[in-house]
Amino acid sequence: MLKNIFLAFLGVSLIFAASLAQADIRGNVIVFDDREYGLYIQPAEKFAERIRHYNETLTEERRRRPDVTLRGEITSCLSIIDLPAGTARGNHSYGGYCTLRTTHGNDQNVVICDDILTGKWNMIAREDDIKAPVTDEQIKDLAFFTKSHCFGG
């Protein structure tokens, strides 16, 4: 049983690594599997609005899903991207490298994404500590996470 779980995890990890390796950033476009997606790194002035929305989503998710294990409040973000899922003024999916202040008062690095129109949302803990400036590889990773877990459409 454990062997099967490990092999499934390994398979997902290899698919993720292969797709990410094929990702390419070209200006405001990222290419995954020969398909182009808009990619916009958000300016710091827009972080407060996204953090507010992330926290509203966290509150709602805790009410809807008692299995949400990461509890607390997003206090800051190092980088936030917008991965539009449609046309201008259309649906947008956002992803961020952020800090969650847990209900126990500890800071936890997280990757978070959401899509306002579809209601898709995900957040996972990160053990590594991403520092500014965020690299292209880290932006690719964030874009892939957002596309995989929160991309609208």
Residue pairs with C-beta under 8 A, 6 or more apart in sequence:
16 144
16 148
19 32
19 33
19 144
20 140
20 141
20 144
22 31
22 32
22 33
23 30
23 31
23 32
23 140
23 143
23 144
24 30
24 31
25 31
25 39
25 136
25 139
25 140
28 38
28 39
28 40
29 36
29 37
29 38
29 39
30 36
30 37
30 39
30 83
30 140
30 143
31 37
32 143
32 144
32 147
37 83
37 84
37 143
37 147
38 82
38 83
38 84
39 81
39 82
39 83
39 139
39 143
40 81
40 82
40 83
40 84
41 79
41 80
41 81
41 139
42 50
42 79
42 80
42 81
42 82
42 94
46 80
47 76
47 77
47 80
50 77
50 80
50 94
50 96
51 74
51 75
51 76
51 77
51 98
53 94
53 114
53 116
54 74
54 96
54 98
54 112
54 114
55 73
55 74
57 114
57 121
58 68
58 72
58 73
58 74
58 123
61 68
61 121
62 68
62 71
70 100
70 102
70 108
70 110
70 123
70 124
70 125
71 102
71 103
72 100
72 101
72 102
72 103
72 108
73 100
73 101
74 98
74 99
74 100
74 101
74 110
74 112
75 98
75 99
75 100
75 101
75 107
76 98
76 99
77 96
77 97
77 98
77 99
78 96
78 97
78 98
78 99
78 130
78 131
78 132
78 134
79 96
79 97
79 130
79 132
79 134
79 138
79 139
79 142
80 94
80 95
80 96
80 97
80 98
81 94
81 95
81 96
81 139
81 142
81 143
81 146
82 92
82 93
82 94
83 92
83 93
83 94
83 95
83 143
83 146
83 147
83 151
84 90
84 91
84 92
84 93
85 91
85 92
85 93
85 115
85 117
85 151
85 152
85 153
86 152
86 153
91 115
91 116
91 117
91 118
91 152
91 153
92 115
92 116
92 117
92 152
93 113
93 114
93 115
93 120
93 146
93 147
93 150
93 151
93 152
94 113
94 114
94 115
94 146
94 150
95 111
95 112
95 113
95 142
95 143
95 145
95 146
95 150
96 111
96 112
96 113
96 142
97 109
97 110
97 111
97 126
97 130
97 134
97 138
97 142
98 109
98 110
98 111
98 112
99 107
99 108
99 109
99 110
100 107
100 108
100 109
100 110
100 123
101 107
101 108
102 108
108 125
109 125
109 126
109 127
109 128
109 129
109 130
110 123
110 124
110 125
110 126
111 123
111 124
111 126
111 142
111 145
112 122
112 123
113 120
113 121
113 122
113 123
113 145
113 146
113 149
113 150
114 120
114 121
114 122
114 150
115 121
115 150
115 151
115 152
117 152
118 150
118 152
118 153
120 149
120 150
120 151
120 152
121 150
122 145
122 149
122 150
124 145
130 138
134 142
